[in-house]
Amino acid sequence: MSKSQPRSQPSPAGNLRGPHHARLDHSTDALALELTERVRSGVLAESTVTARLLGVLAAEVQAREASGDRFCPRASLVHLSNLRGHPDVTTPDLPELRGATCLDFGCGGLNPLGGVFGLLLAGAGRGLAIDLDDVASPLAAVRALSTLLGSALTGTTHPPVPGTASEILARVDTFDLRRLAAGDPGGIDDERLRHMQVDLRGAGIADGAIDVVVSNSVFEHLDDVDGVLDEMARIVRPGGLAVHAIDGFDHRYYGRPDEISPHAFLFESSDAPLLYGCNRIRPLAFAALFEQAGFEVRKLVEAHRTPLTDDEVARLDPAFRDMPRDHLEVTRARYYLRRR
């Protein structure tokens, strides 16, 4: 009598082993876009199964909190983390933030309020977030604030938000926390936290009204750096602080890192103010621009350096070929400034 072949057994309920992943016939981007469009248009049936699956999907994505997830608490606290490194900030509790009016310049369209909300949780009095981009999802942007608050209250953020849970809650006691958790923009106290989709020069900010201004990967995209810096110098009070992170990569690199060099756009000749979305001003060259506008460079951090060979330097566009080697090779920098 021959032995019978063993039958495959179904996984028992509650099995936590990951499922077998079949090959997808469509790209993840295409599937995500289709799902997003169906959710927004209401095409998806309001069934228990659909709600359950969408809830699981949301939880899976949120649990990963990858560095590229702009909605996670870590991403929202980049400005708070950078401010802690400012030489004019005296202690990790950031007393310089207490009651301050803060501006997030170029806040983006994904999580536009997270950065300044993090500063409010740390003690700032008012936050402005300015960008020209549309907000991709107001619901997701508002819920990100609730997620950040929950992490701050439980002490699970990195960096930690200064203060006890009671102190942190008191700093946002004019917000409707239930409505924030539901993704309702009506839960925001717009006297203390406001998003403006406008050019900085058209925002109507009064002279010297800003105590702290921050930005992350914005200055490399400006076609009129001098004009923006003149406006920034007008609205930041004397003694006000600033932290600006600047990315000097050819941004095509991020989509095709195996094909495009971070320096690729420096080999091309062009008089356009922006090439592939960037002005090509080297990160270290901003030091002189900040100083000319009235900001003292208190500290400069070379955040990333991409070496060039002698042959690559010889192939650079003449506008860059005679620059100091440091100016060419430093591809990211972070500036800590103080308004004179």
C-alpha positions, 0 to 999 in steps of 0.5 A: 500500500503506497503512502498517501501524499500529505495534504496541505493544511490551511493556516490556523486562525491567528497565524502571524506568519506572513502570507505568500506574495504573488507577483503583481500585474500592476505597479504598486504606484498604479494600484495605490493611485487606483485605490486612492481615487476609488476611496475619494470618489466613493466608488468603494462599497460601504461594506464591513469587509471593505472597511475592515480591509482598508483599516488593516491596510492603514494600520500596516502602512502606519506601523512601518513608519519608514523614513520616507513616510511624511506622516509619521511623528519622526518626519514631523519632528525634523524641525524640532530636532534641527533646532536643538542643534542651534548654537543659540538654543541654550537647553534641550527644553528649547526655552527660546520657543516659548510663545514664539511665532514660527514659520515653516517655509516650504512645508510641502503638500503631504504633511504641511502642518506637522512640522510647526505643530511639533514646535507648538507641542514643544512650547511655541505660541503660533505656527505658520506653514507656507507652500505653493503646493496643494494639500494632497489630503487634508484628512491625512494631514490633520490625522497626522497631527493627532498621531504626533500628539499621541506619540508626544504624550506617550513619550515615544517620539524621537526626538522627545518633545520636552515637557510632561504629558500634562504640559504638552496637552496644555500647549494645545488646549485650544484644539479640538482633539476629537476632531483632529483624530477624525481628520477634521480641519475644524479641530485646528485652532487657526489663530495658532496654526495656519496653512497658507498656499501663497508665495512668501512675498504675498503672505502679508506677514508684518515686519519682524513678526517671526521669531523662528523660521525653518525649512527643509529642502526648499532653497534649492528649488527657488528661482529668486533666492535673493528676493526670498531672502530679502523678504525673510530678512524683513519678517524675521525679528532681529535676534530671530533664529533660523535653520535651513537644510539645503539639498544640492543633489540633481533631484533626478537621482532620487528616481533613478539612483543607478543611472543618474549621478547626484552631480549630473546637472552640473555637466550641462550648460543652461542659462535657465534659473531652474534645471530639472526643478533646481537652481544648481546653487551649491549648498556651501554657496548659500553662506554668502547669500544668507550673510548678505541678506542680514543673517549671521551664519552661526553654524554650518553642517556639511550633511553629505559629500559626494566626491568627484574625480578629476575627470568629472571635474574636467567635464563640468559646465564652465560655470562650475569647473573653477569652484572650490572642490568643497563647493562642488562635493558638498551636496547637502548642508544645514545652516543655523542662522541668527537675524542681525 
